[in-house]
Amino acid sequence: MNVTLKLLIILLFSLSLSAYDIDDTTSNVSLLEHSSIFLDHTNSLEKEEVLTKKFQINNQKVINLGIVPDTALWIKFTLKNKTDKPLTKIIEYANSETEDLLFIDGDKTIKDGMFHHRDSRDSLNPTFEITLQPFEEKTYFIKGHCKISTFVAKIILWNKTDFVEHSYTQKFYMITFFTIIVTLLLYNLMLFIFTRDIVYLYYILYLTAVIFFESIYLGVAQLYLFSNAISEFVTKATMCYIVILVLPMLLFTMEFLHTERFKKTHLFLKTYLYGLPIIALLSFDNFLFDLNVMLIFFPLGFLMVLSGFYALKNGTKEASIYLIGWTFVIISLIFSVIQSLGGYNIFEHFRYINEVAFSLEAFTFSIALAYRIRRLHLQKDTLNQKLIELQQDEQKRLQTLVEKQTHDLKTSLEEKDLLYKELQHRVKNNLAMVISLLQLQIHKTTVKSTKNELTVTCNRINSFAKLYELLHLSDDHSMINTELYFQNIIKNIKIHFKLHVNILYDIKYNIPVKDSIYCGLILNELITNSFKYAFNNEGTILVRTYKKDHYIYMSVEDNGKGYDLKKTPSLGLTIVDTLTQKQLRGTIDVQVDNGTKTIIKWKEES
């Protein structure tokens, strides 16, 4: 009797809803407006019990119930094959976030959804394949339920070939979106590596969170990465991964706009920064809050926009670009919250609004960060100009002091000049700037002798600069890599001569830093002389350092044509002699035999 009653009820309900005729051309057709629905507000009824209930005719393409943890939606529709041959179709449930799905095809029941992903499924959304025999009419049931996520139902009927094309198109859009975000992430990662600015780190974390959030929202992670158990856990923690997306954006906003200048706004932002993780934990599996708690993001969005306007008003020019970028996300988030609350569903008309918003926002913020670098460079140029002026004033003051004390100096003119130049170098805090100014003058000068003298002077200053660079690169400031130091000096000299000279190094001892500045100047003069006088076209220079019996030796040897020391007066050789005797307190030995070999020897200080 019970079986007969159930069959009668099924027959009556089947007749109450007219069948939708299909043929082999029917594809990409919405089925919901050809269906009837029943809401189970307890999510406890079985199929046999639901069949006894009254289904209501539906005329909507999309059903948006909002967040309804205890409600299940039953959908019933009837399809009729009006052709004389079998038809195979694909039914797509066009929402990857629906947690529990049952598809009932006669006696066959298929379970799918975010918590029950089938291994055989390769599409982002749940799909079910049906077959209708010639002129067959059949009724199908779908049950959907979401405890955590927003419940949105949409059903589309496809041909197999059309659905495959549709699926590939979806995945192409996904790949394009993730490619854009990953590219911007790598770009900002490179900026962070070179600038070490914490704002770039916060933005990198934000872009990483966007990738994580969108991979879950679009169903990519569930399809390719997560097991059903992990998908269920992540869904229960929906508020947590939303907060993971928001926190880096909060930190980025606070650092990028310097919101500490606006005490009240900064206090509210910090309150969100510390309060959101707590709310997220209390929202796990709807423990204390369900996703309706997302309403708290409305005032947060207002605060972030307000911070942008405050910053713009207070002279942060890149805040205008920030506001443009943030507007895209605000609009997207507003529509997302409205949908989650059961309101207007813009995603039905513009499926990828979130992805477009995130892409535009990420691109806009990257422009803002690039503009920030430009602004910082301009500030640096201004500070450098002020530094030049201070250096010029300091140089004048020191020059006056030197002139006043000239009568007290008893040493030779060469030593006075050298000490004066050294004093000038010591008070200058930016050797690179001096070299740049000299190089500019070299390019502008047309007198060859003047150009040569300026080049020699530039090379001398460069020896100081190279030592300075190595000291900053070295962890041990008492010793530097002598070979690298010498290579940098000689490399700078070689570019000024059109000769084929092979430079050999035999560095067996690293010269102490206190002597390196003098050795660098000596090497500069000796190498310059070799290039000027030793070779006609090509040759070899050997540079050696070693230590023996508590003495340090440095030698420069070439296989050139040599020269007569008495007939070759040179300021460079005078500098070498002065530095060796007065600064290193050592000796110099010049040997001219099949080339020139200069040996500098001084005692190592313990």
C-alpha positions in Angstrom: 0.0 0.0 0.0 2.8 2.5 1.0 4.7 1.7 -2.3 1.5 2.3 -4.3 0.9 5.6 -2.6 4.4 6.8 -3.2 4.2 5.9 -6.9 0.9 7.7 -7.2 2.4 10.8 -5.6 5.4 10.7 -7.9 3.1 10.4 -10.9 1.0 13.3 -9.8 3.9 15.6 -9.2 5.5 14.5 -12.5 2.3 15.5 -14.3 2.0 18.8 -12.4 5.1 20.2 -14.1 5.2 20.1 -17.9 8.2 18.5 -19.5 10.8 20.6 -21.3 11.3 19.4 -24.8 14.9 19.0 -26.0 16.7 17.8 -29.1 20.3 17.4 -30.2 20.7 21.2 -30.7 19.5 22.1 -27.2 22.5 23.5 -25.4 23.5 26.3 -23.0 19.9 26.4 -21.7 18.9 27.5 -18.2 16.7 24.9 -16.5 15.7 26.6 -13.3 12.8 28.6 -14.9 11.5 25.2 -16.2 11.6 23.7 -12.7 9.7 23.6 -9.5 11.3 24.0 -6.1 10.8 23.1 -2.5 12.6 24.6 0.6 13.4 22.1 3.4 14.0 24.5 6.3 15.3 21.8 8.5 17.6 20.0 6.0 16.4 16.7 7.4 13.9 15.4 4.9 14.7 12.3 2.7 13.7 12.0 -0.9 10.5 9.9 -0.1 9.4 12.6 2.4 10.1 15.5 -0.1 8.0 13.8 -2.7 4.9 14.2 -0.5 5.5 18.0 -0.3 4.2 20.6 -2.6 6.7 22.0 -5.1 6.3 25.6 -6.2 6.7 26.7 -9.8 9.9 28.7 -10.3 10.5 31.4 -13.0 14.0 32.6 -12.0 17.2 31.7 -13.8 19.2 32.0 -10.6 18.0 31.4 -7.0 20.0 33.3 -4.3 19.0 32.4 -0.8 21.9 34.1 0.9 23.4 32.5 4.0 20.9 29.8 5.2 22.8 27.1 7.2 19.7 25.0 8.0 17.9 25.2 4.7 18.1 22.8 1.7 16.7 23.5 -1.7 15.1 20.7 -3.7 14.8 21.3 -7.5 12.6 19.2 -9.8 12.5 19.3 -13.6 11.3 17.1 -16.4 13.0 16.7 -19.7 11.6 15.0 -22.8 13.6 13.8 -25.8 11.5 14.8 -28.8 13.7 13.0 -31.3 13.9 9.5 -32.5 17.4 8.9 -31.3 19.1 8.7 -27.9 20.3 12.0 -26.5 23.2 12.5 -24.0 23.4 15.8 -22.2 25.4 17.5 -19.5 23.7 19.2 -16.6 26.0 21.8 -15.0 25.3 23.1 -11.5 26.9 26.5 -12.0 28.2 27.2 -8.5 31.4 25.6 -7.3 30.9 26.8 -3.7 27.8 24.7 -3.0 28.8 22.3 -0.3 26.4 19.4 -0.6 24.7 18.3 -3.8 22.5 15.3 -4.6 21.5 14.5 -8.2 18.7 12.0 -8.4 18.1 10.2 -11.8 15.5 7.6 -11.2 17.0 5.0 -8.9 20.5 6.5 -9.3 21.8 9.1 -6.8 25.0 11.0 -7.4 26.7 13.0 -4.6 28.8 16.0 -5.5 29.6 19.5 -4.2 32.6 21.1 -2.5 32.6 18.5 0.3 32.0 15.5 -2.0 34.2 16.2 -5.1 34.1 13.2 -7.4 37.5 12.0 -8.7 36.1 11.7 -12.2 35.1 15.4 -12.4 37.5 17.7 -14.3 35.3 20.8 -14.4 35.2 23.7 -12.0 31.5 23.3 -11.4 29.6 20.1 -10.5 28.2 18.3 -13.6 26.0 15.3 -14.2 25.6 13.3 -17.4 22.1 12.1 -18.5 20.9 10.0 -21.3 17.3 10.0 -22.7 16.1 7.3 -25.1 14.0 8.3 -28.1 10.8 10.2 -27.1 11.6 9.4 -23.4 10.4 11.7 -20.7 12.2 11.7 -17.4 12.0 13.7 -14.1 15.2 14.6 -12.2 15.8 16.0 -8.7 18.7 18.1 -7.3 19.1 18.8 -3.7 21.5 21.6 -2.7 22.7 22.7 0.8 25.2 25.2 2.2 26.0 25.5 5.8 28.8 28.1 5.5 28.8 29.6 2.1 26.2 31.8 0.3 23.6 29.5 -1.4 23.3 30.3 -5.1 21.6 27.8 -7.5 21.9 27.9 -11.3 21.4 24.9 -13.6 22.4 24.8 -17.3 21.8 22.1 -19.9 24.7 21.5 -22.4 25.7 19.4 -25.3 29.0 17.6 -24.6 31.0 19.5 -27.2 29.6 22.9 -26.1 30.3 22.2 -22.5 33.9 21.1 -23.2 34.4 24.4 -25.0 32.7 26.3 -22.2 34.9 24.6 -19.6 38.1 25.4 -21.5 37.0 29.1 -21.8 36.5 29.2 -18.0 39.9 27.7 -17.4 41.5 30.1 -19.9 40.1 33.1 -17.9 41.4 31.6 -14.7 44.9 31.1 -16.1 44.9 34.7 -17.5 43.9 36.1 -14.1 46.4 34.1 -12.1 49.1 34.9 -14.6 48.5 38.7 -14.2 48.5 38.4 -10.4 51.7 36.2 -10.3 53.5 38.6 -12.7 52.6 41.6 -10.5 53.7 39.6 -7.5 57.1 38.8 -9.0 57.5 42.4 -10.1 56.9 43.7 -6.6 59.1 41.0 -5.1 62.0 42.3 -7.2 61.2 45.8 -6.0 61.3 44.6 -2.4 64.6 42.8 -2.9 66.2 46.0 -4.3 64.6 48.6 -2.0 63.9 46.6 1.2 60.9 48.8 1.7 58.4 47.1 4.0 55.4 48.4 2.1 56.4 46.1 -0.8 56.5 43.1 1.5 52.9 43.8 2.7 51.8 44.1 -0.9 53.5 40.8 -1.8 51.6 39.2 1.0 48.4 40.7 -0.2 48.9 39.4 -3.7 49.7 36.0 -2.3 46.4 36.1 -0.3 44.5 37.1 -3.5 45.9 34.0 -5.3 44.9 31.8 -2.3 41.4 33.4 -2.0 40.6 33.3 -5.7 41.8 29.7 -6.1 39.2 28.7 -3.4 36.5 31.1 -4.6 36.8 29.8 -8.2 37.0 26.2 -7.2 40.5 25.7 -8.6 42.1 24.6 -5.3 39.3 22.1 -4.7 39.6 20.7 -8.2 43.4 20.4 -8.3 44.9 20.6 -4.8 42.5 19.8 -2.0 41.0 16.6 -0.9 37.3 16.6 0.2 38.4 16.7 3.9 40.6 19.7 3.3 37.9 21.4 1.2 35.5 20.9 4.1 37.9 22.3 6.6 38.8 25.4 4.4 35.1 26.1 3.8 34.4 26.0 7.6 37.3 28.5 7.8 35.9 30.8 5.1 36.0 33.9 7.4 39.6 33.0 8.2 40.9 33.1 4.6 38.9 36.3 3.9 40.7 37.9 6.9 44.0 36.6 5.6 43.2 38.6 2.4 42.2 41.7 4.4 45.1 41.9 6.9 48.0 42.5 4.4 45.8 45.1 2.8 45.4 46.8 6.1 49.1 46.7 6.8 49.8 48.0 3.3 47.4 50.9 3.7 48.8 51.9 7.1 52.4 51.9 5.8 51.7 53.3 2.3 49.6 56.2 3.5 51.4 56.7 6.9 48.1 56.7 8.7 49.8 57.2 12.0 49.4 60.9 11.1 45.7 60.6 11.6 45.3 59.4 15.1 41.6 58.4 15.2 41.6 56.7 11.8 44.8 54.9 12.6 43.3 53.7 15.9 40.2 52.3 14.1 42.4 50.5 11.6 44.5 49.0 14.3 41.3 47.8 16.0 40.4 46.0 12.9 43.9 44.7 12.5 43.7 43.0 16.0 40.0 42.3 16.1 39.5 40.6 12.7 41.6 37.5 13.5 39.5 37.0 16.7 36.2 37.3 14.8 37.5 34.9 12.1 38.3 32.2 14.7 34.9 32.6 16.3 33.3 32.2 12.9 34.9 28.8 12.2 32.1 26.4 11.3 29.6 29.1 12.4 30.8 28.6 16.0 29.6 32.1 17.1 29.1 34.0 13.9 28.0 33.0 10.4 29.1 34.8 7.3 26.6 37.6 7.8 29.3 39.0 10.1 30.9 40.2 6.8 28.9 43.3 7.3 31.8 44.6 9.4 33.8 45.0 6.2 31.5 47.9 5.1 32.9 50.4 7.7 36.4 49.1 7.1 36.1 49.9 3.5 34.9 53.4 4.4 37.8 53.8 6.8 40.4 52.8 4.1 38.9 55.3 1.6 38.8 58.0 4.3 42.5 57.3 5.0 43.2 57.7 1.3 41.5 61.1 1.2 43.3 62.3 4.4 46.6 61.2 3.0 45.9 63.0 -0.3 44.9 66.1 1.6 48.1 66.0 3.6 50.4 65.8 0.5 50.7 62.1 -0.2 50.3 62.4 -4.0 50.3 58.7 -4.7 47.2 58.4 -2.5 45.1 59.4 -5.5 46.2 56.3 -7.3 45.5 54.2 -4.2 42.0 55.5 -4.1 41.4 54.6 -7.7 42.7 51.1 -7.1 40.8 50.6 -3.9 37.6 51.7 -5.5 37.6 48.7 -7.8 37.9 46.3 -4.8 35.3 48.2 -2.7 32.7 47.9 -5.5 33.5 44.2 -5.9 33.3 43.6 -2.1 30.0 45.5 -1.9 28.4 43.3 -4.5 29.8 40.2 -2.9 28.3 41.1 0.5 25.0 42.0 -1.1 24.9 38.6 -2.9 25.8 36.8 0.3 22.9 38.5 2.1 20.5 37.2 -0.6 20.3 40.5 -2.5 21.1 41.5 -6.1 23.4 39.0 -7.8 25.6 41.0 -10.2 27.7 37.9 -10.8 24.9 36.5 -13.0 25.6 39.3 -15.5 29.3 39.8 -14.9 30.8 36.5 -13.8 34.4 37.6 -13.3 33.8 41.0 -11.6 36.0 39.9 -8.6 38.9 38.8 -10.8 38.7 42.0 -12.9 38.5 44.1 -9.8 41.5 42.4 -8.2 43.5 42.6 -11.5 42.8 46.3 -11.9 43.5 47.0 -8.2 46.8 45.1 -8.3 47.9 46.9 -11.5 46.9 50.3 -10.1 48.7 49.7 -6.8 51.8 48.6 -8.7 51.7 51.9 -10.5 51.3 53.7 -7.1 54.3 51.8 -5.8 56.4 52.7 -8.8 55.3 56.4 -8.4 56.5 56.1 -4.7 59.9 55.1 -5.9 60.1 58.0 -8.3 59.0 60.4 -5.5 61.7 59.0 -3.1 64.3 59.5 -5.9 63.3 63.1 -6.2 63.6 63.6 -2.5 67.0 61.9 -2.6 68.1 64.3 -5.4 66.9 67.3 -3.3 68.9 66.0 -0.3 71.9 65.4 -2.4 71.8 69.0 -3.7 71.7 70.2 -0.1 74.6 67.9 0.7 76.6 69.4 -2.2 76.0 72.9 -0.8 77.0 71.8 2.7 80.1 70.1 1.3 81.0 73.3 -0.6 80.6 75.4 2.6 82.7 72.8 4.5 85.4 72.9 1.8 85.6 76.6 1.9 85.9 76.5 5.7 88.6 73.9 5.6 90.4 75.7 2.8 90.5 78.9 5.0 91.8 76.8 7.9 94.5 75.3 5.8 95.6 78.7 4.4 95.8 80.1 8.0 98.0 77.2 9.2 100.3 77.0 6.1 103.2 78.7 7.8 103.2 75.9 10.4 103.7 73.1 7.8 107.3 72.1 7.4 106.9 69.2 5.0 107.5 69.3 1.2 105.0 70.8 -1.2 104.1 67.4 -2.6 103.1 66.1 0.8 101.1 69.2 1.6 99.2 68.9 -1.6 98.6 65.2 -1.0 97.5 65.8 2.6 95.2 68.6 1.5 93.6 66.3 -1.2 93.3 63.5 1.4 91.6 66.0 3.8 89.2 67.0 1.0 88.3 63.4 0.4 87.7 62.6 4.1 85.1 65.4 4.4 83.2 64.4 1.3 80.4 61.9 2.1 79.6 61.0 -1.5 82.6 60.1 -3.6 80.4 58.8 -6.4 78.9 62.3 -6.8 82.3 63.8 -7.2 83.3 61.2 -9.9 80.0 61.9 -11.7 80.7 65.6 -11.8 84.3 65.0 -13.1 83.1 62.6 -15.8 80.5 65.2 -16.9 83.3 67.8 -17.2 85.5 65.3 -19.1 82.8 64.9 -21.7 82.3 68.6 -22.0 86.0 69.5 -22.3 87.5 69.7 -25.8 91.1 70.4 -24.8 92.9 67.0 -24.9 95.5 67.8 -22.2 92.8 69.0 -19.9 90.7 65.9 -20.6 93.7 63.6 -19.9 94.4 65.4 -16.6 90.8 65.2 -15.5 90.7 61.5 -16.4 93.8 60.8 -14.2 92.2 62.8 -11.4 89.0 60.9 -11.8 90.9 57.6 -11.6 92.6 58.6 -8.4 89.4 59.5 -6.8 87.9 56.3 -8.1 90.5 54.3 -6.1 89.0 55.8 -3.0 85.5 55.0 -4.1 86.3 51.4 -4.9 87.8 50.9 -1.4 84.7 52.5 0.1 82.5 50.1 -1.9 84.5 47.0 -0.8 84.4 48.1 2.9 80.6 48.3 2.7 80.4 44.9 1.1 82.9 43.3 3.6 81.9 42.0 7.0 85.6 42.3 8.2 86.4 46.0 8.1 90.1 45.4 9.0 90.8 43.4 5.8 89.4 43.6 2.2 89.7 41.4 -0.8 92.8 43.0 -2.3 92.5 41.3 -5.7 89.0 42.5 -6.2 90.0 46.0 -5.1 92.9 46.1 -7.6 90.8 44.7 -10.4 88.2 47.4 -9.9 90.9 50.1 -10.1 92.6 48.7 -13.2 89.4 48.1 -14.9 88.5 51.7 -14.6 91.9 52.7 -16.0 91.8 50.3 -19.0 88.7 51.8 -20.5 90.6 55.1 -21.3 93.3 53.3 -23.4 93.0 51.5 -26.7 95.6 48.9 -25.9 95.5 45.1 -25.7 97.1 44.7 -22.3 96.7 41.4 -20.3 96.5 41.9 -16.6 97.8 39.1 -14.3 97.3 38.9 -10.6 99.3 37.0 -8.0 97.7 38.1 -4.7 99.0 36.0 -1.9 98.3 38.5 0.9 95.4 40.8 1.5 96.6 44.3 2.4 95.2 45.7 5.7 92.5 48.4 5.2 94.7 51.2 6.8 97.3 50.7 4.1 94.8 49.9 1.2 94.0 53.5 0.4 97.7 54.4 -0.2 98.3 51.2 -2.1 95.3 51.9 -4.3 96.7 55.3 -5.2 100.1 53.9 -5.8 98.7 51.1 -8.1 96.6 53.7 -9.9 99.8 55.8 -10.7 101.9 52.8 -11.7 99.3 51.2 -13.9 98.6 54.6 -15.6 102.3 55.1 -16.3 102.6 51.6 -17.8 99.6 52.2 -20.1 101.0 55.6 -21.1 104.7 54.8 -21.6 105.3 51.0 -21.6 103.4 49.8 -24.6 102.8 50.6 -28.2 100.0 48.3 -28.8 99.9 45.3 -26.5 101.7 43.8 -23.5 101.3 42.2 -20.1 101.3 43.6 -16.5 101.7 41.4 -13.4 100.5 42.7 -10.0 101.7 40.8 -6.9 101.3 41.1 -3.2 102.9 38.9 -0.5 104.3 38.9 3.0 107.8 37.9 4.0 109.6 38.2 7.4 107.1 40.7 8.8 107.3 42.9 5.6 104.6 43.4 3.1 105.5 43.6 -0.6 103.6 45.0 -3.5 105.0 44.9 -7.0 103.8 46.0 -10.5 105.8 44.6 -13.4 105.3 45.1 -17.2 107.1 43.7 -20.2 107.1 47.1 -22.0 110.0 49.2 -23.4 110.9 50.8 -20.0 111.9 54.4 -19.4 114.7 56.5 -17.8 113.7 57.6 -14.4 115.8 60.7 -14.6 114.4 61.8 -17.9 110.8 61.0 -17.1 109.6 63.4 -14.4 106.0 62.7 -13.4 103.6 63.9 -10.8 102.4 60.3 -10.5 105.8 59.0 -9.6 106.2 61.8 -7.1 102.9 60.7 -5.5 104.1 57.1 -5.5 107.4 58.1 -3.8 105.7 60.4 -1.3 103.0 57.8 -0.3 105.6 55.1 0.1 108.0 57.0 2.3 105.7 59.3 4.2 102.5 57.2 4.7 103.6 53.6 4.4 107.1 54.4 5.9 108.5 52.0 3.4 110.9 51.8 0.4 110.5 51.8 -3.3 112.7 49.9 -5.8 112.4 50.5 -9.5 114.1 48.1 -11.9 114.2 48.8 -15.6 115.3 45.7 -17.5 113.2 44.3 -20.4 110.3 46.2 -18.9 109.8 48.0 -15.7 109.3 46.5 -12.3 108.4 48.6 -9.2 108.6 47.0 -5.8 107.0 48.7 -2.7 108.1 47.3 0.7 106.9 48.3 4.2 106.8 46.8 7.6 103.7 45.1 8.9 102.4 46.7 12.1 101.3 44.2 14.7 
